[in-house]
Amino acid sequence: MAPQLNTTRARQGRSGKPILWVLGISTALAIIVLFGSWAFKADDLATTSTGATPEAAQNFNTPEPTPRQNETTPPPAREG
C-alpha cells in the first residue's frame, strides 16, 4: 500500500538540485534566444528611415498661439 500524504504535501512539487538545473538551463536558453534574435535584427534596428523631408519639417515651424481673449492679465503665481 502506498504511503498516505497530507493534502499540502501531495500538491507540492519536487525540490532540490534537479529543479535548479532545469530552471538554470531554461533561463540560459531564453537568454541565448533573445540575444540571438536581437543580433539577427541588429542591422535593421540600427537604421532608421522616417521618410521625412525638409518640406515636411516646415509644418512644425508654427508661430506662437495667440492669447485667449479672456486672458488680460497673467495668472497669479502658485505658491509652492
N, C-alpha and C positions, 0 to 999 in steps of 0.2 A: 504494500500500500504506500502511496506517495505521502510525503510529509505534508501536514496542513500548514498553510501560510496565512497570516492575517491579511486583511484586505489591502492595507497600505503597502506592505512588503510585496505583495503579488503585483501591484501596479507599478512598482519602481523598476527601472531598467538596470542593467548591469553597470557596474562602475569598475574603474581600475585602468591599468595601462593600455589594454587593447582599445578602449573607447578613446583614450587620449591620442593614440596613434591614428585612429580614423579621423578624429577632429583635426589633428595637425596636418595630415596628408590632404584632406579635403580643402582645408584653408589654403595650403600651399598651391594646390591645383587651381583654386579660384583666383589666387593672385597671379599665377602664371598665365591663365587665360585672359584675365583683364589686361595685364601688361602686354600680352601678345596682340590683343585686338587694338590696343592703343598704338603700339608700334606699327601695326599694319596700316592704320589710318593716319599716322603722324604727318605724312606729307599733305594729305588733304586738309587736315586741321590747321596746318601752318599757313596755308594760303587763304586769303580772304578776298572775296570778289563780291562787292555790293552792287556793282554796275552803276554807281553814282557818277554823274558827270558834273563838271563845274557849273553848268547851267542849272542843274537840279539843286546845287548848293545855294544858289541865289534865292531860292524860295525861303530859306531860313534867315535871310538878312531882311528882317521886317522892322519897321520903325516902332518906337515905344508906343504902347497903347495910350489913348487919351484918357485923362482922369474922368471919373464918374461925375455926372452933373451935380449930384447932391453932396459932393465932397468939396467943401470950400476951404476947410482947414485940415491940417493933418490930424490923424487920430492921436489921442493922448498916449504918452509913453507908458508902457507897462512897468510896474514896479516888480522887481524880482528878487 
